[in-house]
Amino acid sequence: MSNFVFVVDTNRQPLSLCTAGMARSLLKAGKAAVFRRYPFTIILNKAVVTEHFDKLSVPPCRSVVTDPSLRHAQGNATALRQAQEPRSGRSVDSLEVLTSKPLLIAAKGHGTRQMCGTDKYGFPTRHRSRMQIHKGFQTGDLVAATVTTGKKIGFYVGRVLCRASGNFDIATSSGRVAGISHKYCQAIHKKDGYSYGF
């Protein structure tokens, strides 16, 4: 989204996105002005012909999510509509979901650079290995495991916690399952710092 800029017409109605270079040239020529800094939005002047910009159909948005772990927007038009709505400072109790299966994304980070684990006083208590990839997997990868033998028979999908022994833990939506062999795991999505779920 950083390479594209929101565009509104003189009536403050959202138009199709334009590239950053096109927005820069419109601003230099005086054919547009900065409408909003975040998200960066330009407003076209009356002299500009808007035939190159298509109108976006904006569905009505009745509520804005205040919880950062449950952000939901349908398309660029809805995101722009939510950004333009005045913020009243009140928390919203209800959320109108425009899809039957929303995707929940949570930031999990990229781990730590500490060379050892410490206790509450700061003294080292355990060693942290420099090896991050074990048996082709890395902690944070999204995997699907089909276990056919043993006490953990079943199908599991979630983020994996790798160990050098080859026995992994999988954090599923229903809880954490320990002791899953790497032989049953298949990578779905490599680690990118986020967790995904429905």
Phi and psi restraints in degrees (value plus and minus 20) as a CYANA .aco file:
   2 SER   PHI     -90.7   -50.7
   2 SER   PSI     -39.3     0.7
   3 ASN   PHI    -108.7   -68.7
   3 ASN   PSI     -23.4    16.6
   4 PHE   PHI    -142.8  -102.8
   4 PHE   PSI     135.0   175.0
   5 VAL   PHI    -147.0  -107.0
   5 VAL   PSI     119.1   159.1
   6 PHE   PHI     -92.8   -52.8
   6 PHE   PSI     125.5   165.5
   7 VAL   PHI    -150.8  -110.8
   7 VAL   PSI     114.6   154.6
   8 VAL   PHI    -146.5  -106.5
   8 VAL   PSI     133.5   173.5
   9 ASP   PHI    -107.6   -67.6
   9 ASP   PSI    -190.7  -150.7
  10 THR   PHI     -86.8   -46.8
  10 THR   PSI     -43.1    -3.1
  11 ASN   PHI    -110.3   -70.3
  11 ASN   PSI      -9.7    30.3
  12 ARG   PHI      42.2    82.2
  12 ARG   PSI      11.8    51.8
  13 GLN   PHI    -115.7   -75.7
  13 GLN   PSI     116.7   156.7
  14 PRO   PHI     -89.1   -49.1
  14 PRO   PSI     118.9   158.9
  15 LEU   PHI    -133.9   -93.9
  15 LEU   PSI     159.6   199.6
  16 SER   PHI     -86.6   -46.6
  16 SER   PSI     134.7   174.7
  17 LEU   PHI     -89.1   -49.1
  17 LEU   PSI     135.3   175.3
  18 CYS   PHI    -148.5  -108.5
  18 CYS   PSI     143.7   183.7
  19 THR   PHI     -94.6   -54.6
  19 THR   PSI     143.2   183.2
  20 ALA   PHI     -85.1   -45.1
  20 ALA   PSI     -55.2   -15.2
  21 GLY   PHI     -86.2   -46.2
  21 GLY   PSI     -60.2   -20.2
  22 MET   PHI     -87.5   -47.5
  22 MET   PSI     -58.9   -18.9
  23 ALA   PHI     -84.8   -44.8
  23 ALA   PSI     -58.9   -18.9
  24 ARG   PHI     -84.2   -44.2
  24 ARG   PSI     -62.1   -22.1
  25 SER   PHI     -87.7   -47.7
  25 SER   PSI     -56.0   -16.0
  26 LEU   PHI     -87.0   -47.0
  26 LEU   PSI     -58.1   -18.1
  27 LEU   PHI     -88.6   -48.6
  27 LEU   PSI     -61.1   -21.1
  28 LYS   PHI     -86.6   -46.6
  28 LYS   PSI     -55.7   -15.7
  29 ALA   PHI     -99.4   -59.4
  29 ALA   PSI     -26.1    13.9
  30 GLY   PHI      58.3    98.3
  30 GLY   PSI      -5.9    34.1
  31 LYS   PHI    -108.1   -68.1
  31 LYS   PSI     -26.4    13.6
  32 ALA   PHI    -169.7  -129.7
  32 ALA   PSI     142.7   182.7
  33 ALA   PHI    -154.3  -114.3
  33 ALA   PSI     141.8   181.8
  34 VAL   PHI     -95.6   -55.6
  34 VAL   PSI     101.0   141.0
  35 PHE   PHI    -113.0   -73.0
  35 PHE   PSI     -58.5   -18.5
  36 ARG   PHI    -172.1  -132.1
  36 ARG   PSI     121.4   161.4
  37 ARG   PHI    -100.9   -60.9
  37 ARG   PSI     -60.2   -20.2
  38 TYR   PHI    -157.5  -117.5
  38 TYR   PSI      98.1   138.1
  39 PRO   PHI     -88.9   -48.9
  39 PRO   PSI     127.7   167.7
  40 PHE   PHI     -81.1   -41.1
  40 PHE   PSI     100.8   140.8
  41 THR   PHI    -156.1  -116.1
  41 THR   PSI     118.4   158.4
  42 ILE   PHI    -132.9   -92.9
  42 ILE   PSI     130.7   170.7
  43 ILE   PHI    -136.1   -96.1
  43 ILE   PSI     112.3   152.3
  44 LEU   PHI    -100.1   -60.1
  44 LEU   PSI     127.4   167.4
  45 ASN   PHI    -100.2   -60.2
  45 ASN   PSI     147.9   187.9
  46 LYS   PHI     -86.8   -46.8
  46 LYS   PSI     -46.9    -6.9
  47 ALA   PHI     -95.1   -55.1
  47 ALA   PSI     -35.2     4.8
  48 VAL   PHI    -102.7   -62.7
  48 VAL   PSI     110.4   150.4
  49 VAL   PHI    -101.2   -61.2
  49 VAL   PSI     105.2   145.2
  50 THR   PHI    -114.5   -74.5
  50 THR   PSI       5.4    45.4
  51 GLU   PHI     -92.0   -52.0
  51 GLU   PSI     -40.1    -0.1
  52 HIS   PHI    -103.0   -63.0
  52 HIS   PSI     -29.8    10.2
  53 PHE   PHI    -131.7   -91.7
  53 PHE   PSI     107.2   147.2
  54 ASP   PHI    -108.6   -68.6
  54 ASP   PSI     125.5   165.5
  55 LYS   PHI     -95.1   -55.1
  55 LYS   PSI     121.3   161.3
  56 LEU   PHI    -122.1   -82.1
  56 LEU   PSI     115.2   155.2
  57 SER   PHI    -103.0   -63.0
  57 SER   PSI      98.4   138.4
  58 VAL   PHI    -123.1   -83.1
  58 VAL   PSI      94.7   134.7
  59 PRO   PHI     -90.1   -50.1
  59 PRO   PSI     131.4   171.4
  60 PRO   PHI     -84.2   -44.2
  60 PRO   PSI     116.2   156.2
  61 CYS   PHI    -135.3   -95.3
  61 CYS   PSI      92.0   132.0
  62 ARG   PHI    -108.6   -68.6
  62 ARG   PSI     -39.2     0.8
  63 SER   PHI    -168.8  -128.8
  63 SER   PSI     133.1   173.1
  64 VAL   PHI    -135.8   -95.8
  64 VAL   PSI     111.6   151.6
  65 VAL   PHI     -96.7   -56.7
  65 VAL   PSI     109.9   149.9
  66 THR   PHI    -117.0   -77.0
  66 THR   PSI     -39.0     1.0
  67 ASP   PHI     -98.0   -58.0
  67 ASP   PSI      99.7   139.7
  68 PRO   PHI     -86.5   -46.5
  68 PRO   PSI     -38.3     1.7
  69 SER   PHI    -103.4   -63.4
  69 SER   PSI     -27.6    12.4
  70 LEU   PHI    -149.4  -109.4
  70 LEU   PSI      41.3    81.3
  71 ARG   PHI    -106.4   -66.4
  71 ARG   PSI     113.8   153.8
  72 HIS   PHI    -159.3  -119.3
  72 HIS   PSI     107.7   147.7
  73 ALA   PHI    -165.8  -125.8
  73 ALA   PSI     118.8   158.8
  74 GLN   PHI    -127.9   -87.9
  74 GLN   PSI      77.5   117.5
  75 GLY   PHI      62.1   102.1
  75 GLY   PSI     150.9   190.9
  76 ASN   PHI     -90.3   -50.3
  76 ASN   PSI     -50.7   -10.7
  77 ALA   PHI     -86.5   -46.5
  77 ALA   PSI     -62.7   -22.7
  78 THR   PHI     -86.6   -46.6
  78 THR   PSI     -58.5   -18.5
  79 ALA   PHI     -82.2   -42.2
  79 ALA   PSI     -60.5   -20.5
  80 LEU   PHI     -88.5   -48.5
  80 LEU   PSI     -58.4   -18.4
  81 ARG   PHI     -83.6   -43.6
  81 ARG   PSI     -62.0   -22.0
  82 GLN   PHI     -86.8   -46.8
  82 GLN   PSI     -55.9   -15.9
  83 ALA   PHI     -89.9   -49.9
  83 ALA   PSI     -49.6    -9.6
  84 GLN   PHI    -103.8   -63.8
  84 GLN   PSI     -38.7     1.3
  85 GLU   PHI     -88.5   -48.5
  85 GLU   PSI     118.7   158.7
  86 PRO   PHI     -85.6   -45.6
  86 PRO   PSI     120.6   160.6
  87 ARG   PHI    -111.1   -71.1
  87 ARG   PSI      99.8   139.8
  88 SER   PHI    -107.8   -67.8
  88 SER   PSI     -33.5     6.5
  89 GLY   PHI      64.4   104.4
  89 GLY   PSI     -18.8    21.2
  90 ARG   PHI    -113.2   -73.2
  90 ARG   PSI     129.0   169.0
  91 SER   PHI    -102.9   -62.9
  91 SER   PSI     122.4   162.4
  92 VAL   PHI    -115.8   -75.8
  92 VAL   PSI     109.4   149.4
  93 ASP   PHI    -107.4   -67.4
  93 ASP   PSI     -45.9    -5.9
  94 SER   PHI    -142.2  -102.2
  94 SER   PSI     136.8   176.8
  95 LEU   PHI    -156.5  -116.5
  95 LEU   PSI     103.1   143.1
  96 GLU   PHI    -109.9   -69.9
  96 GLU   PSI      92.4   132.4
  97 VAL   PHI    -111.9   -71.9
  97 VAL   PSI     106.5   146.5
  98 LEU   PHI    -111.6   -71.6
  98 LEU   PSI     -10.9    29.1
  99 THR   PHI    -157.4  -117.4
  99 THR   PSI     138.2   178.2
 100 SER   PHI    -101.6   -61.6
 100 SER   PSI     -34.7     5.3
 101 LYS   PHI    -163.5  -123.5
 101 LYS   PSI      62.7   102.7
 102 PRO   PHI     -91.6   -51.6
 102 PRO   PSI     128.9   168.9
 103 LEU   PHI    -115.6   -75.6
 103 LEU   PSI     101.7   141.7
 104 LEU   PHI    -117.8   -77.8
 104 LEU   PSI     104.2   144.2
 105 ILE   PHI    -140.5  -100.5
 105 ILE   PSI     109.3   149.3
 106 ALA   PHI    -147.8  -107.8
 106 ALA   PSI     116.4   156.4
 107 ALA   PHI     -97.5   -57.5
 107 ALA   PSI     107.5   147.5
 108 LYS   PHI    -134.7   -94.7
 108 LYS   PSI     -28.2    11.8
 109 GLY   PHI      60.8   100.8
 109 GLY   PSI    -196.8  -156.8
 110 HIS   PHI    -137.4   -97.4
 110 HIS   PSI       8.7    48.7
 111 GLY   PHI      67.7   107.7
 111 GLY   PSI    -179.8  -139.8
 112 THR   PHI    -150.7  -110.7
 112 THR   PSI     136.9   176.9
 113 ARG   PHI    -124.1   -84.1
 113 ARG   PSI     -10.1    29.9
 114 GLN   PHI     -86.3   -46.3
 114 GLN   PSI     119.8   159.8
 115 MET   PHI    -103.6   -63.6
 115 MET   PSI     -35.0     5.0
 116 CYS   PHI    -173.8  -133.8
 116 CYS   PSI     137.2   177.2
 117 GLY   PHI    -105.7   -65.7
 117 GLY   PSI     126.4   166.4
 118 THR   PHI    -143.2  -103.2
 118 THR   PSI     140.2   180.2
 119 ASP   PHI    -106.2   -66.2
 119 ASP   PSI    -191.6  -151.6
 120 LYS   PHI     -89.3   -49.3
 120 LYS   PSI     -35.5     4.5
 121 TYR   PHI    -113.6   -73.6
 121 TYR   PSI     -27.8    12.2
 122 GLY   PHI      77.0   117.0
 122 GLY   PSI     -16.3    23.7
 123 PHE   PHI    -103.6   -63.6
 123 PHE   PSI     120.7   160.7
 124 PRO   PHI     -86.8   -46.8
 124 PRO   PSI     115.4   155.4
 125 THR   PHI    -142.5  -102.5
 125 THR   PSI     -45.9    -5.9
 126 ARG   PHI    -168.2  -128.2
 126 ARG   PSI     135.2   175.2
 127 HIS   PHI    -110.8   -70.8
 127 HIS   PSI     122.6   162.6
 128 ARG   PHI    -130.0   -90.0
 128 ARG   PSI     105.1   145.1
 129 SER   PHI     -93.4   -53.4
 129 SER   PSI     127.0   167.0
 130 ARG   PHI     -98.3   -58.3
 130 ARG   PSI     -39.2     0.8
 131 MET   PHI     -92.8   -52.8
 131 MET   PSI     103.3   143.3
 132 GLN   PHI    -127.1   -87.1
 132 GLN   PSI     -42.3    -2.3
 133 ILE   PHI    -126.8   -86.8
 133 ILE   PSI     102.5   142.5
 134 HIS   PHI    -145.5  -105.5
 134 HIS   PSI     104.1   144.1
 135 LYS   PHI      36.1    76.1
 135 LYS   PSI      10.4    50.4
 136 GLY   PHI      66.2   106.2
 136 GLY   PSI     -17.7    22.3
 137 PHE   PHI    -139.2   -99.2
 137 PHE   PSI     135.9   175.9
 138 GLN   PHI    -151.1  -111.1
 138 GLN   PSI     124.7   164.7
 139 THR   PHI     -77.8   -37.8
 139 THR   PSI     105.7   145.7
 140 GLY   PHI      90.6   130.6
 140 GLY   PSI     -32.8     7.2
 141 ASP   PHI     -87.3   -47.3
 141 ASP   PSI     126.2   166.2
 142 LEU   PHI    -111.1   -71.1
 142 LEU   PSI      99.5   139.5
 143 VAL   PHI    -146.7  -106.7
 143 VAL   PSI     140.8   180.8
 144 ALA   PHI    -142.7  -102.7
 144 ALA   PSI     106.6   146.6
 145 ALA   PHI    -141.0  -101.0
 145 ALA   PSI     106.7   146.7
 146 THR   PHI    -131.1   -91.1
 146 THR   PSI      80.6   120.6
 147 VAL   PHI    -110.0   -70.0
 147 VAL   PSI     103.6   143.6
 148 THR   PHI    -126.2   -86.2
 148 THR   PSI     -37.0     3.0
 149 THR   PHI    -154.6  -114.6
 149 THR   PSI     141.9   181.9
 150 GLY   PHI      71.8   111.8
 150 GLY   PSI    -187.7  -147.7
 151 LYS   PHI    -101.6   -61.6
 151 LYS   PSI     -35.0     5.0
 152 LYS   PHI    -124.3   -84.3
 152 LYS   PSI      15.6    55.6
 153 ILE   PHI     -83.1   -43.1
 153 ILE   PSI     110.5   150.5
 154 GLY   PHI     135.3   175.3
 154 GLY   PSI    -194.0  -154.0
 155 PHE   PHI    -138.9   -98.9
 155 PHE   PSI     105.9   145.9
 156 TYR   PHI    -148.2  -108.2
 156 TYR   PSI     119.0   159.0
 157 VAL   PHI    -152.6  -112.6
 157 VAL   PSI     108.5   148.5
 158 GLY   PHI     150.9   190.9
 158 GLY   PSI    -193.0  -153.0
 159 ARG   PHI     -98.5   -58.5
 159 ARG   PSI     120.4   160.4
 160 VAL   PHI    -122.0   -82.0
 160 VAL   PSI     125.1   165.1
 161 LEU   PHI    -134.1   -94.1
 161 LEU   PSI      91.4   131.4
 162 CYS   PHI    -106.6   -66.6
 162 CYS   PSI     129.8   169.8
 163 ARG   PHI    -154.0  -114.0
 163 ARG   PSI     134.0   174.0
 164 ALA   PHI     -86.7   -46.7
 164 ALA   PSI     -42.8    -2.8
 165 SER   PHI     -91.0   -51.0
 165 SER   PSI     -39.9     0.1
 166 GLY   PHI      77.3   117.3
 166 GLY   PSI     -26.9    13.1
 167 ASN   PHI    -115.2   -75.2
 167 ASN   PSI      94.5   134.5
 168 PHE   PHI    -124.5   -84.5
 168 PHE   PSI     140.7   180.7
 169 ASP   PHI    -127.0   -87.0
 169 ASP   PSI     122.9   162.9
 170 ILE   PHI    -142.0  -102.0
 170 ILE   PSI     101.5   141.5
 171 ALA   PHI    -109.2   -69.2
 171 ALA   PSI      80.3   120.3
 172 THR   PHI    -114.1   -74.1
 172 THR   PSI     157.3   197.3
 173 SER   PHI     -88.7   -48.7
 173 SER   PSI     -45.9    -5.9
 174 SER   PHI    -112.6   -72.6
 174 SER   PSI     -28.5    11.5
 175 GLY   PHI     127.9   167.9
 175 GLY   PSI    -195.9  -155.9
 176 ARG   PHI    -117.7   -77.7
 176 ARG   PSI     108.7   148.7
 177 VAL   PHI    -129.4   -89.4
 177 VAL   PSI     103.2   143.2
 178 ALA   PHI    -124.9   -84.9
 178 ALA   PSI     133.7   173.7
 179 GLY   PHI      57.6    97.6
 179 GLY   PSI      17.7    57.7
 180 ILE   PHI    -116.3   -76.3
 180 ILE   PSI     104.0   144.0
 181 SER   PHI     -88.7   -48.7
 181 SER   PSI     128.2   168.2
 182 HIS   PHI     -86.4   -46.4
 182 HIS   PSI     -37.7     2.3
 183 LYS   PHI     -87.0   -47.0
 183 LYS   PSI     -46.0    -6.0
 184 TYR   PHI    -111.5   -71.5
 184 TYR   PSI     -27.7    12.3
 185 CYS   PHI    -110.6   -70.6
 185 CYS   PSI     123.5   163.5
 186 GLN   PHI    -154.9  -114.9
 186 GLN   PSI     105.8   145.8
 187 ALA   PHI     -90.7   -50.7
 187 ALA   PSI     111.0   151.0
 188 ILE   PHI    -122.2   -82.2
 188 ILE   PSI     -63.7   -23.7
 189 HIS   PHI    -168.6  -128.6
 189 HIS   PSI     109.0   149.0
 190 LYS   PHI     -93.8   -53.8
 190 LYS   PSI     138.8   178.8
 191 LYS   PHI     -79.7   -39.7
 191 LYS   PSI     109.1   149.1
 192 ASP   PHI    -153.9  -113.9
 192 ASP   PSI     -10.0    30.0
 193 GLY   PHI      72.6   112.6
 193 GLY   PSI     -17.9    22.1
 194 TYR   PHI    -150.4  -110.4
 194 TYR   PSI     136.3   176.3
 195 SER   PHI    -134.7   -94.7
 195 SER   PSI     125.6   165.6
 196 TYR   PHI    -144.6  -104.6
 196 TYR   PSI     124.4   164.4
 197 GLY   PHI    -185.3  -145.3
 197 GLY   PSI     150.5   190.5
